Amino acid sequence: MCSGPCRDTAENLLLMEPIGRQCTETPFYGSRKMASHLRREGFEIGRKRVMRLMR
């Protein structure tokens, strides 16, 4: 059920830049490796969210 605009849209936009950069450097990274890479960089993010943003 949708109750309005997504509250984490600004966060998603901030995450898209490092995900896009890492995807061009290592296109073979899946969502698990990408999530652990982002966690090492200091982001609090789960694998399923990374998977959704990588689509």
Backbone as CSV, one residue per row, in Angstrom:
resi,resn,N_x,N_y,N_z,CA_x,CA_y,CA_z,C_x,C_y,C_z
1,MET,0.843,-1.167,0.000,0.000,0.000,0.000,0.897,1.242,0.000
2,CYS,0.604,2.163,-0.824,1.413,3.374,-0.940,0.764,4.504,-0.147
3,SER,1.554,5.155,0.688,0.980,6.212,1.520,1.620,7.571,1.273
4,GLY,2.356,7.707,0.185,2.992,8.983,-0.107,4.380,8.785,-0.677
5,PRO,5.118,9.870,-0.803,6.458,9.761,-1.383,7.396,8.978,-0.468
6,CYS,8.327,8.299,-1.080,9.296,7.488,-0.341,10.193,8.398,0.487
7,ARG,10.367,8.059,1.762,11.101,8.948,2.653,12.610,8.856,2.492
8,ASP,13.111,7.793,1.850,14.551,7.651,1.742,15.071,7.946,0.333
9,THR,14.350,8.735,-0.438,14.753,9.045,-1.798,16.073,9.802,-1.831
10,ALA,16.266,10.745,-0.938,17.520,11.499,-0.904,18.688,10.575,-0.567
11,GLU,18.461,9.639,0.352,19.502,8.660,0.690,19.832,7.793,-0.509
12,ASN,18.809,7.369,-1.239,19.033,6.539,-2.420,19.860,7.284,-3.452
13,LEU,19.582,8.558,-3.648,20.353,9.336,-4.612,21.807,9.454,-4.185
14,LEU,22.048,9.599,-2.883,23.425,9.655,-2.388,24.147,8.330,-2.599
15,LEU,23.419,7.230,-2.500,24.031,5.916,-2.667,24.269,5.558,-4.126
16,MET,23.508,6.154,-5.036,23.648,5.811,-6.447,25.019,6.191,-7.003
17,GLU,25.614,7.271,-6.506,26.920,7.705,-7.021,28.014,6.681,-6.722
18,PRO,28.197,6.254,-5.460,29.242,5.249,-5.219,28.933,3.891,-5.847
19,ILE,27.651,3.530,-5.944,27.295,2.261,-6.586,27.634,2.323,-8.068
20,GLY,27.273,3.412,-8.732,27.579,3.558,-10.153,29.069,3.578,-10.425
21,ARG,29.807,4.270,-9.580,31.265,4.341,-9.747,31.887,2.954,-9.591
22,GLN,31.451,2.227,-8.575,32.016,0.898,-8.339,31.586,-0.084,-9.421
23,CYS,30.390,0.078,-9.968,29.926,-0.806,-11.044,30.763,-0.637,-12.303
24,THR,31.211,0.582,-12.578,32.053,0.779,-13.754,33.455,0.224,-13.520
25,GLU,33.963,0.313,-12.276,35.292,-0.224,-11.968,35.278,-1.749,-11.909
26,THR,34.257,-2.323,-11.315,34.151,-3.779,-11.151,32.750,-4.231,-11.548
27,PRO,32.501,-4.405,-12.852,31.148,-4.764,-13.302,30.716,-6.164,-12.875
28,PHE,31.632,-6.982,-12.386,31.296,-8.346,-11.986,30.817,-8.425,-10.545
29,TYR,30.826,-7.315,-9.801,30.335,-7.312,-8.423,28.831,-7.527,-8.415
30,GLY,28.373,-8.434,-7.594,26.950,-8.625,-7.374,26.495,-7.788,-6.186
31,SER,25.261,-8.010,-5.781,24.720,-7.199,-4.686,25.414,-7.487,-3.360
32,ARG,25.833,-8.727,-3.134,26.494,-9.066,-1.868,27.847,-8.375,-1.751
33,LYS,28.657,-8.483,-2.801,29.978,-7.843,-2.766,29.851,-6.334,-2.729
34,MET,28.888,-5.804,-3.475,28.696,-4.358,-3.496,28.261,-3.860,-2.118
35,ALA,27.378,-4.591,-1.461,26.922,-4.191,-0.129,28.076,-4.210,0.865
36,SER,28.912,-5.235,0.814,30.032,-5.274,1.757,31.054,-4.195,1.427
37,HIS,31.235,-3.876,0.150,32.135,-2.784,-0.235,31.618,-1.449,0.317
38,LEU,30.321,-1.204,0.175,29.736,0.040,0.674,29.789,0.108,2.199
39,ARG,29.614,-1.028,2.867,29.721,-1.039,4.326,31.136,-0.698,4.772
40,ARG,32.136,-1.195,4.034,33.525,-0.851,4.359,33.780,0.639,4.178
41,GLU,33.056,1.271,3.237,33.198,2.710,3.017,32.409,3.530,4.032
42,GLY,31.636,2.877,4.893,30.941,3.587,5.959,29.441,3.735,5.791
43,PHE,28.869,3.170,4.743,27.424,3.245,4.538,26.741,2.118,5.303
44,GLU,25.575,2.410,5.872,24.757,1.376,6.504,23.708,0.964,5.487
45,ILE,23.938,-0.165,4.828,23.059,-0.583,3.743,22.998,-2.101,3.701
46,GLY,21.833,-2.615,3.343,21.635,-4.054,3.239,21.727,-4.522,1.798
47,ARG,21.872,-5.835,1.655,22.041,-6.420,0.328,20.815,-6.209,-0.559
48,LYS,19.629,-6.324,0.015,18.420,-6.198,-0.798,18.233,-4.775,-1.311
49,ARG,18.622,-3.803,-0.509,18.532,-2.412,-0.962,19.539,-2.155,-2.077
50,VAL,20.746,-2.710,-1.924,21.756,-2.583,-2.977,21.245,-3.228,-4.254
51,MET,20.633,-4.409,-4.130,20.108,-5.106,-5.296,19.065,-4.248,-6.013
52,ARG,18.195,-3.608,-5.239,17.160,-2.754,-5.834,17.782,-1.549,-6.531
53,LEU,18.805,-0.942,-5.918,19.421,0.246,-6.501,20.302,-0.086,-7.701
54,MET,20.805,-1.314,-7.784,21.658,-1.703,-8.905,20.851,-1.986,-10.171
55,ARG,19.549,-2.174,-10.062,18.731,-2.484,-11.245,18.704,-1.365,-12.235
